[in-house]
Amino acid sequence: QKTDNATVTGRIHEVSSNIPGTVSHVLVDDNQLVQPGTLLVELDTQDYQSKVQQAKAALENARGQAQAAAANIAEVRVAEAGIPSDQAHVAQANANLVKAQLDYNRYKDLYQTEAVARQQLDNVKTAYDVAVAQKNAAVQEVEQAQAKLASAQVGIAKAQSQLLQAQE
């Protein structure tokens, strides 16, 4: 017996996964009866493994940036701590320079009246020259400490910027 008007009664159940992915293996046959919770397909894990590796790399990068930021913060603290000491050296060098200049002027006047020997004037002049050099060196120490502090602060800002970019 033949018919052109046949119908089939059946149920259609939509099947979907909780996560998107490429199917690597189908574990059931067409029209096979399955129970709830039965594994129907296996997804290709390569995409997910790649994402996990990227996440691990991003985490390591963020850890490295955090360590760099911590090192920069330590440099800032060291530089900040050194500046007052260097400024104190400048103040001390200024005081020594003022004393040496007064001594030199006094000995110069005494030498002109022949109250002291030329050797004493030369010794005082040398002490004055040393005081000038010490003051210049102390000023340079402060400038170097301030430059180091500025450099460390730039390093912190850079690390913070990189950390923000990594978090995006």
ZIVENFEN-V879433 format. One line per field, one symbol per residue. psi: psi as a letter, one per 30 degrees, with the letter a starting at -180 (. if undefined). burial: + if it has 16 or more other C-alpha atoms within 10 Angstrom, else -. A space follows every 50 residues. Layout:
# ZIVENFEN-V879433
psi=???
burial=???
This chain:
# ZIVENFEN-V879433
psi=kkkfhklkklkkkkkllfkllkkekkfllkgkkllkfkkelklkfeeeee eeeeeeeeeeeeeeeeeeeeeeeeeeeeeeefeeeeeeeeeeeeeeeeee eeeeeeeeeeefghflleeeeeeeeeeeeeeeeeeeeeeeeeeeeeeeee eeeeeeeeeeeeeeeef.
burial=------------------------------------------+------- -----------+--++-++--++-++--++-++--++-++-+++-++--+ +-+++-++--+---------+--++-++++++-++--++-++--++-++- +++-++-+++-++-----
